[in-house]
Amino acid sequence: MATRQDNTISNIKTLNYDAVIVGGGGSGMRASLHLAEAGMKVAVLTKVFPTRSHTVAAQGGIGASLGNMSNDNWHFHFYDTVKGSDWLGDQDAIEYMCREAPKVVYELEHMGMPFDRNEDGTIYQRPFGGHTSNYGEKAVQRACAAADRTGHALLHTLYQKNLQQGTEFFIEWIALDLIKDDAGNINGVIAIEQETGTVAVFQSPITVLATGGAGRIFAASTNAYINTGDGIGMAVRAGIPLQDMEFWQFHPTGVHGAGVLLTEGCRGEGAILRNKDGEAFMERYAPTVKDLAPRDLVSRSMDQEIKEGRGCGPNADHIVMDMTHLGVETIMKRLPSVFEIGKNFANVDITKEPIPVIPTIHYMMGGIPTTIHGQVIVPDLEAGTDEDGLYAKGNVVKGLYAIGECACVSVHGANRLGTNSLLDLLVFGRAAGKHIVDEFHHADHNYKPLDPRVLDYTVGRLDKLQQSTSGYNAQDVADEIRATMQTHASVFRTQAMMDEGVAKILALGEKIDQIHLADKSQVFNTARIEAFEVGNLYEVAKATMISAAQRHESRGAHSVSDYDRPEDDEYAPNGRNDNDWMKHTLWYSEGNKVIYKPVRKIPLTVDYIEPKVRVY
């Protein structure tokens, strides 16, 4: 165990890099590739082997308006994303993402990513929920897919290219805390190696957080066990607020009883959701796009069917997804992984019978606030608020970037469209890489000695665990967090339910402070890692619960029955209150303070898309 013996860091190894990237998934490796190609010395710290990062679970595709299958362009994609976000997304960032989309897909193609092909050799594209042509007229084929293993193909492609360029990977290393100087600048991270328990300082003028989502704050989740919000926890401990954490997406088609994801590509290929009567009920909720409505709408529709007694099974507690009409050939060509998941997790042959599904937590729309270039940006509290009480001015945190699901640009707003997640990873991983390279050529590359105090906080955390003699088991506390979040922040919310959830989550603070580590060993001590992870989960849960309780409207994935209003309501159609709540939430851990900043309404080159009732 590396313990501070005096007021120096001489007994702990310090490694110097031009850039340190925390996270070896899609966004982290897209950024690291750009830096390595520019000749920078790059370190990527990753909890798991890079090709096992959670990006590997992305099945359906990458959204890009290539127009290979039907008429499409980035203007349609831009409109769909703004509408899908329920007008909480920043329109400049959304325009940038949709315009860059074809470019990042073609770059992957040139790297050798094995996309499915049409007969003419162009990239195959499938329809996805919420993606339309001609501003909502009909569903469009926009998802660039590699069967139903798109994330898997993406990770292997990026990993191979990074190896070619000499990116250094530190595999099964866990970043614990950011290194912050007295001026508020970030100078790297402190990390621990799982295999040996060794602690090291990674000093760098550039730190990129690419640590993915935190879906393990919920009991039923499509997220891997590694998704514990580590980058979010690091940012929060450095005093950085979290943006729009009340918005969590429930994926409509998790396997009932298992939570394993069944890609939206199933419905893109023609799968149909049915209730106990065999009715294709989505025609009632979204008459134009039906089963290809956005995920928040489909999840609520499924939940409504179950609540009204039309659920399937002996307990009437799920819906079924029917793919039998697609035929064996299509299923085995386009959805081979789904076929395997059906057999392994539901004991169902999807070529012969429907598979039971239920909405399951999937994606975090909020995160660490950033610019289009991935720079972490915090409100300028000294500048005060505008006439609407919003903090319109911000300050960039020097030396710190965030990309991928842990970041909030914000392109997803209150609800993300399918395939825009892989697109987000690529576009903003690349954008951060470009910005870092440009800045690097103008920067001072001399490493300044670190203040000996930079290790005090982290070594204190390690020592507290190592010296603990009693307290609470990390996984027991994590389970309490998950149970609370599942009950109080699910698909449908009520104000009373959320307020009660806030009290319950805050009450867990004492247990978090008294985590006991029974196993004091150094080699592959996963219990120690879990103890750190539960602290990160707790910050995410607090941010989510408190932000949700303070947003008094229904918007996107934040559906609160107290604020339900009819579609034709003049003040708040469908409960969405643009007069009072078209603003971003910012939650600070210290004091659990919530403030707000404006939604950026001005796109880069086109006209603002005015808010209207969100129907499909």
C-alpha positions as CSV (number, residue, x, y, z in Angstrom):
1,M,0.0,0.0,0.0
2,A,1.5,3.3,-1.1
3,T,1.1,5.5,2.0
4,R,2.5,9.0,2.4
5,Q,5.4,8.8,4.8
6,D,6.2,12.5,4.9
7,N,5.1,15.6,3.2
8,T,6.5,14.6,-0.2
9,I,5.3,12.6,-3.1
10,S,8.8,11.0,-3.6
11,N,7.5,7.6,-2.5
12,I,4.8,7.5,-5.2
13,K,5.6,7.1,-8.9
14,T,4.9,10.1,-11.1
15,L,4.5,9.6,-14.8
16,N,4.5,12.5,-17.2
17,Y,2.3,12.7,-20.4
18,D,1.2,15.3,-22.9
19,A,-2.4,14.1,-22.3
20,V,-4.0,11.6,-20.0
21,I,-7.4,10.1,-21.0
22,V,-9.5,8.4,-18.4
23,G,-11.6,5.8,-20.1
24,G,-10.8,3.4,-23.0
25,G,-14.2,3.4,-24.7
26,G,-15.4,4.9,-27.9
27,S,-14.9,8.6,-27.0
28,G,-11.6,8.1,-25.1
29,M,-10.0,6.1,-28.0
30,R,-11.4,8.5,-30.6
31,A,-9.7,11.4,-28.8
32,S,-6.5,9.5,-28.0
33,L,-6.2,8.5,-31.7
34,H,-6.3,12.1,-32.8
35,L,-3.6,13.1,-30.2
36,A,-1.4,10.2,-31.0
37,E,-1.6,10.9,-34.8
38,A,-0.4,14.5,-34.0
39,G,2.7,13.1,-32.2
40,M,1.6,13.7,-28.7
41,K,2.6,11.3,-25.8
42,V,-0.8,9.9,-24.7
43,A,-1.8,7.7,-21.8
44,V,-5.2,6.0,-21.7
45,L,-6.3,4.7,-18.2
46,T,-9.0,2.1,-18.4
47,K,-10.8,-0.1,-15.8
48,V,-11.2,-3.0,-18.3
49,F,-9.5,-4.1,-21.5
50,P,-10.4,-1.4,-24.1
51,T,-12.5,-3.6,-26.3
52,R,-14.5,-4.6,-23.2
53,S,-15.5,-1.0,-22.5
54,H,-19.3,-0.5,-22.3
55,T,-19.3,1.0,-25.9
56,V,-19.1,-2.7,-26.8
57,A,-22.8,-3.1,-25.8
58,A,-24.0,-0.6,-28.4
59,Q,-25.8,-2.7,-31.0
60,G,-27.9,-0.7,-33.4
61,G,-25.8,1.8,-35.3
62,I,-24.3,5.3,-35.7
63,G,-26.8,8.0,-36.8
64,A,-25.6,9.9,-39.9
65,S,-27.5,11.4,-42.8
66,L,-25.5,9.6,-45.6
67,G,-28.7,9.1,-47.6
68,N,-27.7,5.7,-48.9
69,M,-31.2,4.2,-48.6
70,S,-33.5,7.1,-49.0
71,N,-33.5,10.9,-49.2
72,D,-31.8,12.4,-46.1
73,N,-29.7,15.4,-45.0
74,W,-28.3,16.9,-41.8
75,H,-31.1,19.4,-41.6
76,F,-33.6,16.6,-41.1
77,H,-31.2,15.0,-38.5
78,F,-30.8,18.3,-36.7
79,Y,-34.6,18.8,-36.5
80,D,-35.2,15.3,-35.2
81,T,-32.5,15.7,-32.5
82,V,-33.9,19.1,-31.3
83,K,-37.4,17.7,-31.2
84,G,-36.2,14.5,-29.6
85,S,-34.5,16.5,-26.9
86,D,-37.9,18.1,-26.1
87,W,-36.2,21.5,-26.8
88,L,-33.7,21.2,-23.9
89,G,-30.8,20.5,-26.2
90,D,-28.4,23.3,-27.2
91,Q,-29.1,23.9,-30.9
92,D,-25.5,25.0,-31.8
93,A,-24.1,21.8,-30.4
94,I,-26.8,19.7,-32.1
95,E,-26.1,21.4,-35.4
96,Y,-22.4,20.7,-35.1
97,M,-23.0,17.0,-34.3
98,C,-25.4,16.4,-37.1
99,R,-23.2,18.2,-39.7
100,E,-20.1,16.3,-38.6
101,A,-21.9,12.9,-38.6
102,P,-21.2,11.8,-42.2
103,K,-17.6,12.8,-41.9
104,V,-16.9,10.7,-38.7
105,V,-18.6,7.7,-40.2
106,Y,-16.6,7.9,-43.4
107,E,-13.4,8.2,-41.3
108,L,-14.3,5.0,-39.6
109,E,-15.0,3.3,-42.9
110,H,-11.5,4.4,-44.1
111,M,-10.0,3.0,-40.8
112,G,-11.5,-0.4,-41.8
113,M,-14.6,-0.7,-39.7
114,P,-16.7,-3.5,-41.1
115,F,-20.1,-1.8,-41.7
116,D,-22.8,-3.9,-43.3
117,R,-23.1,-3.1,-47.1
118,N,-25.8,-2.6,-49.7
119,E,-25.5,-4.4,-53.0
120,D,-23.9,-1.3,-54.5
121,G,-21.2,-1.3,-51.8
122,T,-22.5,1.7,-49.8
123,I,-22.9,1.5,-46.0
124,Y,-26.2,-0.2,-45.0
125,Q,-28.5,2.0,-42.9
126,R,-31.6,1.0,-40.9
127,P,-34.5,3.1,-39.4
128,F,-34.4,4.1,-35.7
129,G,-36.8,5.7,-33.3
130,G,-37.4,9.4,-33.8
131,H,-35.3,9.7,-37.0
132,T,-37.4,11.0,-39.9
133,S,-37.2,12.6,-43.3
134,N,-38.6,16.0,-44.3
135,Y,-39.1,17.2,-40.7
136,G,-41.1,14.5,-39.2
137,E,-43.0,13.2,-42.3
138,K,-41.9,9.6,-42.1
139,A,-39.3,7.2,-40.7
140,V,-35.9,7.4,-42.4
141,Q,-33.0,4.9,-42.6
142,R,-30.1,6.7,-40.9
143,A,-28.4,4.2,-38.6
144,C,-25.1,3.0,-40.0
145,A,-24.8,-0.5,-38.7
146,A,-22.5,-3.5,-38.4
147,A,-25.2,-6.1,-37.9
148,D,-26.2,-5.7,-34.2
149,R,-22.6,-5.5,-33.0
150,T,-21.8,-1.9,-34.1
151,G,-20.1,-0.9,-30.8
152,H,-18.0,-4.0,-30.8
153,A,-16.8,-3.3,-34.3
154,L,-16.1,0.4,-33.4
155,L,-14.0,-0.5,-30.4
156,H,-11.9,-3.0,-32.2
157,T,-11.3,-0.5,-35.1
158,L,-10.3,2.3,-32.8
159,Y,-8.1,0.1,-30.6
160,Q,-6.1,-1.3,-33.5
161,K,-5.6,2.3,-34.9
162,N,-4.4,3.5,-31.5
163,L,-1.9,0.6,-31.2
164,Q,-0.6,1.5,-34.6
165,Q,-0.1,5.1,-33.5
166,G,1.7,4.2,-30.2
167,T,-1.0,5.2,-27.7
168,E,0.0,3.8,-24.2
169,F,-2.7,1.9,-22.5
170,F,-2.8,1.4,-18.7
171,I,-5.3,-1.5,-18.5
172,E,-7.1,-2.2,-15.2
173,W,-6.1,1.0,-13.7
174,I,-8.7,3.0,-11.7
175,A,-8.5,6.8,-11.6
176,L,-9.4,8.1,-8.1
177,D,-9.1,11.9,-8.1
178,L,-8.1,14.8,-10.3
179,I,-5.0,16.9,-9.4
180,K,-6.1,20.5,-8.9
181,D,-3.8,23.4,-8.2
182,D,-4.6,26.5,-6.2
183,A,-5.6,28.4,-9.4
184,G,-8.3,25.7,-10.1
185,N,-6.4,24.2,-13.1
186,I,-6.3,20.4,-13.5
187,N,-2.8,18.8,-13.8
188,G,-3.6,15.1,-14.2
189,V,-5.0,12.3,-12.1
190,I,-4.1,10.0,-9.2
191,A,-4.8,6.4,-10.1
192,I,-4.4,2.9,-8.6
193,E,-3.5,-0.3,-10.4
194,Q,-5.8,-3.2,-9.7
195,E,-3.2,-6.0,-10.1
196,T,-0.8,-4.6,-7.5
197,G,-2.6,-1.9,-5.5
198,T,0.1,0.5,-6.6
199,V,-0.8,4.2,-6.6
200,A,0.7,6.5,-9.2
201,V,0.5,10.1,-10.2
202,F,-0.2,10.8,-13.9
203,Q,0.9,14.4,-14.4
204,S,-0.3,16.2,-17.6
205,P,-1.4,19.6,-18.8
206,I,-4.4,17.9,-20.4
207,T,-6.8,15.5,-18.7
208,V,-9.8,14.0,-20.6
209,L,-12.6,12.3,-18.7
210,A,-14.2,9.7,-20.9
211,T,-15.6,7.4,-18.2
212,G,-19.0,6.7,-19.6
213,G,-22.4,6.5,-17.8
214,A,-23.5,5.6,-14.3
215,G,-26.6,3.5,-14.9
216,R,-25.7,1.2,-12.0
217,I,-27.4,3.7,-9.7
218,F,-30.6,1.9,-10.7
219,A,-31.5,-1.7,-9.7
220,A,-32.7,-2.7,-13.2
221,S,-30.2,-1.5,-15.8
222,T,-28.8,-2.3,-19.2
223,N,-25.5,-0.9,-18.0
224,A,-22.4,-3.1,-17.2
225,Y,-21.2,-3.3,-13.6
226,I,-18.3,-1.0,-14.5
227,N,-20.7,1.9,-15.1
228,T,-20.3,3.6,-11.7
229,G,-19.8,7.2,-12.7
230,D,-16.1,7.4,-11.8
231,G,-15.4,10.5,-13.9
232,I,-18.5,12.2,-12.5
233,G,-17.3,11.5,-9.0
234,M,-13.9,12.9,-9.7
235,A,-15.3,16.0,-11.2
236,V,-17.7,16.5,-8.3
237,R,-14.9,16.1,-5.8
238,A,-13.0,18.9,-7.7
239,G,-15.9,21.2,-7.2
240,I,-17.4,20.9,-10.7
241,P,-21.3,21.0,-10.9
242,L,-23.3,18.4,-12.9
243,Q,-25.8,19.4,-15.6
244,D,-29.3,18.0,-16.3
245,M,-28.9,14.9,-14.1
246,E,-32.7,14.5,-13.7
247,F,-32.9,13.1,-17.3
248,W,-32.3,9.4,-17.5
249,Q,-33.4,7.3,-20.5
250,F,-35.3,4.1,-20.0
251,H,-34.7,1.8,-23.0
252,P,-38.0,0.2,-24.0
253,T,-36.7,-3.2,-24.7
254,G,-34.7,-4.7,-21.9
255,V,-35.2,-8.5,-21.5
256,H,-37.9,-9.0,-18.8
257,G,-36.3,-10.3,-15.6
258,A,-32.7,-9.8,-16.9
259,G,-32.4,-6.2,-18.1
260,V,-30.1,-7.2,-20.9
261,L,-30.5,-4.8,-23.9
262,L,-32.3,-5.7,-27.1
263,T,-31.3,-3.1,-29.6
264,E,-33.8,-0.6,-31.1
265,G,-32.4,-2.0,-34.3
266,C,-35.0,-4.8,-33.8
267,R,-37.8,-2.3,-34.3
268,G,-35.7,-0.7,-37.1
269,E,-35.8,-4.0,-38.9
270,G,-39.5,-4.3,-38.4
271,A,-40.1,-5.8,-34.9
272,I,-43.5,-5.0,-33.3
273,L,-44.4,-4.4,-29.7
274,R,-47.6,-6.2,-28.6
275,N,-49.8,-6.4,-25.5
276,K,-51.5,-9.5,-24.1
277,D,-54.2,-9.2,-26.8
278,G,-51.6,-9.3,-29.5
279,E,-52.4,-5.7,-30.4
280,A,-49.7,-3.5,-32.0
281,F,-50.5,-0.8,-29.5
282,M,-47.9,1.8,-30.6
283,E,-50.3,2.8,-33.4
284,R,-52.5,4.4,-30.7
285,Y,-49.7,6.4,-29.1
286,A,-47.6,7.4,-32.2
287,P,-49.8,7.0,-35.3
288,T,-47.1,8.3,-37.8
289,V,-43.9,6.4,-36.7
290,K,-45.6,3.7,-34.4
291,D,-42.9,1.5,-32.9
292,L,-40.2,3.8,-34.1
293,A,-41.2,6.7,-31.8
294,P,-38.5,8.1,-29.4
295,R,-37.6,6.0,-26.4
296,D,-39.2,8.1,-23.7
297,L,-42.5,7.9,-25.6
298,V,-42.3,4.1,-26.2
299,S,-41.3,3.4,-22.6
300,R,-44.2,5.4,-21.2
301,S,-46.6,3.8,-23.7
302,M,-45.5,0.3,-22.6
303,D,-45.8,1.3,-18.9
304,Q,-49.3,2.6,-19.6
305,E,-50.4,-0.7,-21.3
306,I,-49.2,-2.6,-18.2
307,K,-50.9,-0.2,-15.8
308,E,-54.2,-0.5,-17.6
309,G,-54.1,-4.3,-17.4
310,R,-52.9,-5.2,-20.9
311,G,-49.5,-6.6,-19.8
312,C,-48.4,-10.0,-20.8
313,G,-47.5,-13.1,-18.7
314,P,-49.0,-14.6,-15.6
315,N,-48.3,-11.4,-13.6
316,A,-49.3,-9.1,-16.5
317,D,-46.0,-7.3,-15.9
318,H,-44.4,-7.0,-19.3
319,I,-44.9,-6.5,-23.0
320,V,-43.7,-8.8,-25.8
321,M,-41.7,-7.8,-28.9
322,D,-42.6,-9.9,-32.0
323,M,-39.9,-10.6,-34.7
324,T,-41.3,-13.8,-36.0
325,H,-42.6,-12.2,-39.2
326,L,-39.0,-11.0,-40.2
327,G,-37.9,-14.5,-41.1
328,V,-34.9,-16.5,-40.1
329,E,-32.6,-15.1,-42.8
330,T,-33.1,-11.5,-41.9
331,I,-32.8,-12.2,-38.1
332,M,-29.6,-14.2,-38.5
333,K,-28.1,-11.6,-40.9
334,R,-29.1,-8.4,-39.2
335,L,-29.8,-9.4,-35.5
336,P,-27.5,-12.4,-34.7
337,S,-26.7,-11.2,-31.2
338,V,-30.3,-10.6,-30.4
339,F,-31.0,-14.2,-31.4
340,E,-28.3,-15.4,-28.9
341,I,-29.6,-13.0,-26.2
342,G,-33.1,-14.4,-26.6
343,K,-31.8,-18.0,-26.1
344,N,-29.5,-17.2,-23.2
345,F,-31.5,-14.8,-21.2
346,A,-35.2,-15.5,-22.0
347,N,-35.1,-19.1,-23.2
348,V,-36.9,-17.8,-26.4
349,D,-36.3,-18.6,-30.1
350,I,-37.1,-15.2,-31.5
351,T,-37.6,-16.7,-35.0
352,K,-40.6,-18.6,-33.6
353,E,-42.0,-16.7,-30.7
354,P,-42.1,-13.1,-29.2
355,I,-39.7,-12.2,-26.5
356,P,-40.8,-10.6,-23.2
357,V,-39.5,-7.0,-22.7
358,I,-39.7,-4.2,-20.1
359,P,-38.4,-0.6,-20.0
360,T,-34.9,-0.6,-18.4
361,I,-32.6,2.2,-17.4
362,H,-30.1,2.8,-20.2
363,Y,-28.5,6.2,-20.6
364,M,-27.6,9.4,-18.8
365,M,-28.5,12.5,-20.7
366,G,-26.8,14.8,-18.1
367,G,-23.2,14.9,-17.0
368,I,-20.2,17.2,-16.7
369,P,-21.0,20.5,-18.5
370,T,-18.8,21.1,-21.6
371,T,-18.3,23.3,-24.6
372,I,-18.5,21.9,-28.2
373,H,-14.8,21.3,-28.0
374,G,-15.1,19.1,-24.9
375,Q,-13.7,21.7,-22.5
376,V,-15.3,21.5,-19.0
377,I,-17.1,24.8,-18.3
378,V,-18.5,26.0,-15.0
379,P,-20.8,28.9,-14.2
380,D,-19.2,32.2,-13.4
381,L,-20.9,32.7,-10.1
382,E,-19.3,36.1,-9.5
383,A,-20.8,37.4,-12.7
384,G,-24.3,36.8,-11.3
385,T,-27.5,36.0,-13.1
386,D,-29.3,37.6,-16.1
387,E,-32.8,39.0,-15.9
388,D,-34.3,35.5,-15.9
389,G,-32.2,34.4,-12.9
390,L,-29.9,32.2,-15.0
391,Y,-26.1,32.0,-15.0
392,A,-25.4,32.8,-18.6
393,K,-21.6,33.3,-18.3
394,G,-19.2,30.5,-17.7
395,N,-15.5,29.8,-17.1
396,V,-13.5,27.0,-18.8
397,V,-11.6,24.8,-16.3
398,K,-8.1,24.9,-17.7
399,G,-6.6,21.5,-18.5
400,L,-9.8,19.5,-18.2
401,Y,-12.0,18.0,-20.9
402,A,-15.0,15.6,-20.8
403,I,-16.5,13.6,-23.6
404,G,-19.0,10.8,-24.2
405,E,-21.7,9.8,-21.8
406,C,-20.1,11.3,-18.8
407,A,-20.3,14.8,-20.5
408,C,-23.2,17.0,-21.2
409,V,-22.6,19.1,-24.3
410,S,-25.8,19.2,-24.4
411,V,-27.0,17.5,-27.6
412,H,-29.5,15.1,-26.0
413,G,-31.4,17.5,-23.8
414,A,-34.3,15.7,-22.1
415,N,-34.2,12.6,-24.3
416,R,-31.6,11.0,-26.6
417,L,-32.5,9.6,-30.0
418,G,-31.1,6.1,-30.7
419,T,-27.8,6.0,-32.5
420,N,-26.9,9.5,-31.4
421,S,-24.9,8.1,-28.5
422,L,-22.2,6.5,-30.7
423,L,-22.3,9.6,-32.8
424,D,-21.8,11.8,-29.8
425,L,-18.7,9.7,-28.8
426,L,-17.2,10.1,-32.2
427,V,-18.0,13.7,-32.9
428,F,-17.0,15.1,-29.6
429,G,-14.1,12.7,-29.0
430,R,-12.7,14.0,-32.3
431,A,-13.6,17.6,-31.5
432,A,-11.8,17.4,-28.2
433,G,-8.8,15.8,-29.9
434,K,-8.6,18.6,-32.5
435,H,-8.9,21.3,-29.8
436,I,-6.2,19.7,-27.6
437,V,-3.8,19.4,-30.5
438,D,-4.3,23.1,-31.5
439,E,-3.8,24.2,-27.9
440,F,-0.8,21.9,-27.4
441,H,1.2,23.6,-30.2
442,H,0.9,26.9,-28.4
443,A,1.5,25.7,-24.8
444,D,4.4,25.5,-22.4
445,H,5.5,21.9,-22.3
446,N,7.6,22.1,-19.2
447,Y,6.4,20.1,-16.3
448,K,6.2,22.1,-13.1
449,P,6.8,20.3,-9.8
450,L,3.6,19.3,-8.1
451,D,2.7,20.6,-4.7
452,P,3.3,17.8,-2.2
453,R,-0.3,18.4,-0.9
454,V,-1.9,17.0,-4.1
455,L,-1.8,13.5,-2.7
456,D,-3.1,14.3,0.8
457,Y,-6.9,13.9,0.0
458,T,-6.5,10.7,-2.0
459,V,-4.1,9.0,0.3
460,G,-6.4,10.0,3.2
461,R,-9.2,8.2,1.4
462,L,-7.0,5.1,0.9
463,D,-5.8,5.1,4.5
464,K,-9.3,5.5,5.9
465,L,-10.4,2.3,4.1
466,Q,-7.2,0.4,5.0
467,Q,-7.5,1.3,8.7
468,S,-11.2,0.7,9.0
469,T,-12.2,-1.8,11.7
470,S,-16.0,-1.6,11.4
471,G,-18.7,0.0,9.2
472,Y,-20.9,-0.8,6.2
473,N,-20.3,-3.1,3.3
474,A,-19.9,-1.2,0.0
475,Q,-22.2,-3.5,-2.0
476,D,-24.9,-3.4,0.7
477,V,-24.9,0.4,0.5
478,A,-24.8,0.4,-3.3
479,D,-27.9,-1.9,-3.3
480,E,-29.7,0.6,-1.0
481,I,-28.9,3.4,-3.5
482,R,-30.2,1.3,-6.4
483,A,-33.4,0.3,-4.6
484,T,-34.1,3.9,-3.7
485,M,-33.5,5.2,-7.2
486,Q,-35.6,2.4,-8.8
487,T,-38.5,3.3,-6.6
488,H,-38.3,7.1,-6.6
489,A,-36.9,8.1,-10.0
490,S,-38.4,5.6,-12.5
491,V,-40.3,5.9,-15.8
492,F,-43.2,7.7,-14.1
493,R,-42.5,10.1,-11.3
494,T,-44.6,12.0,-8.8
495,Q,-43.5,15.0,-6.8
496,A,-44.2,13.3,-3.4
497,M,-42.2,10.2,-4.6
498,M,-39.2,12.3,-5.6
499,D,-39.3,14.4,-2.4
500,E,-39.3,11.2,-0.4
501,G,-36.4,9.9,-2.6
502,V,-34.3,13.0,-1.8
503,A,-34.7,12.4,2.0
504,K,-33.8,8.7,1.6
505,I,-30.8,9.3,-0.6
506,L,-29.4,12.0,1.7
507,A,-29.9,9.7,4.7
508,L,-27.4,7.3,3.2
509,G,-24.6,9.9,3.5
510,E,-23.6,8.6,6.9
511,K,-23.2,5.0,5.6
512,I,-21.2,6.2,2.6
513,D,-18.8,7.9,5.1
514,Q,-18.5,4.7,7.1
515,I,-17.7,2.1,4.4
516,H,-15.6,-0.7,5.9
517,L,-13.0,-2.7,3.9
518,A,-12.7,-6.2,5.4
519,D,-10.1,-7.3,2.8
520,K,-6.9,-5.3,3.3
521,S,-4.9,-7.2,0.6
522,Q,-3.2,-5.4,-2.3
523,V,-3.4,-7.8,-5.2
524,F,-6.6,-7.6,-7.2
525,N,-8.5,-6.3,-4.3
526,T,-11.8,-5.7,-6.0
527,A,-13.5,-4.9,-2.7
528,R,-11.3,-1.7,-2.4
529,I,-12.3,-0.7,-5.9
530,E,-16.0,-1.2,-5.1
531,A,-15.6,0.9,-2.0
532,F,-14.4,3.8,-4.2
533,E,-17.1,3.1,-6.8
534,V,-20.0,3.4,-4.3
535,G,-18.8,6.9,-3.4
536,N,-19.1,7.8,-7.1
537,L,-22.5,6.2,-7.4
538,Y,-23.7,8.2,-4.4
539,E,-22.8,11.5,-6.0
540,V,-24.6,10.6,-9.2
541,A,-27.7,9.5,-7.2
542,K,-27.8,12.7,-5.2
543,A,-27.5,14.8,-8.3
544,T,-30.2,12.9,-10.0
545,M,-32.7,12.8,-7.1
546,I,-32.3,16.4,-6.1
547,S,-32.3,17.8,-9.6
548,A,-35.4,15.8,-10.5
549,A,-37.3,16.9,-7.4
550,Q,-36.7,20.6,-8.2
551,R,-37.8,20.4,-11.9
552,H,-41.6,21.1,-11.7
553,E,-42.7,20.0,-15.2
554,S,-42.8,17.0,-17.5
555,R,-40.2,17.0,-20.2
556,G,-38.7,14.1,-22.2
557,A,-37.6,11.4,-19.9
558,H,-38.6,13.4,-16.8
559,S,-42.3,12.5,-16.7
560,V,-44.1,13.7,-13.6
561,S,-47.8,12.9,-13.2
562,D,-48.4,16.0,-11.0
563,Y,-47.7,18.2,-14.0
564,D,-49.6,16.3,-16.6
565,R,-51.5,18.6,-19.0
566,P,-53.3,17.9,-22.2
567,E,-51.6,18.2,-25.6
568,D,-53.5,21.4,-26.5
569,D,-52.8,23.2,-23.2
570,E,-51.6,26.7,-24.0
571,Y,-49.3,27.1,-21.1
572,A,-47.6,23.7,-20.8
573,P,-48.6,21.3,-23.6
574,N,-48.1,17.7,-22.4
575,G,-46.8,19.1,-19.1
576,R,-43.7,20.8,-20.7
577,N,-43.4,24.3,-19.3
578,D,-41.2,26.3,-21.5
579,N,-42.1,29.5,-19.8
580,D,-40.5,28.5,-16.5
581,W,-38.4,25.5,-17.2
582,M,-36.6,25.8,-20.5
583,K,-33.3,25.9,-18.7
584,H,-30.4,23.6,-17.7
585,T,-30.1,22.4,-14.1
586,L,-26.7,22.6,-12.4
587,W,-26.2,20.7,-9.2
588,Y,-23.3,21.3,-6.8
589,S,-22.4,18.6,-4.3
590,E,-21.3,21.1,-1.7
591,G,-24.5,22.0,0.1
592,N,-26.6,20.2,-2.6
593,K,-27.1,23.5,-4.3
594,V,-29.0,23.8,-7.5
595,I,-28.7,26.7,-10.0
596,Y,-29.8,27.1,-13.6
597,K,-28.3,28.3,-16.9
598,P,-30.0,29.1,-20.2
599,V,-30.5,26.7,-23.1
600,R,-28.4,27.8,-26.1
601,K,-31.1,28.5,-28.7
602,I,-29.0,30.0,-31.6
603,P,-27.6,27.3,-34.0
604,L,-24.4,27.9,-35.9
605,T,-25.7,28.6,-39.4
606,V,-29.4,27.9,-39.6
607,D,-32.6,29.3,-38.1
608,Y,-33.7,28.4,-34.5
609,I,-36.3,25.7,-34.4
610,E,-39.1,27.1,-32.4
611,P,-40.6,24.9,-29.7
612,K,-43.9,23.1,-30.5
613,V,-45.9,20.2,-29.1
614,R,-43.9,17.0,-29.4
615,V,-46.0,14.5,-31.1
616,Y,-45.2,11.6,-33.5
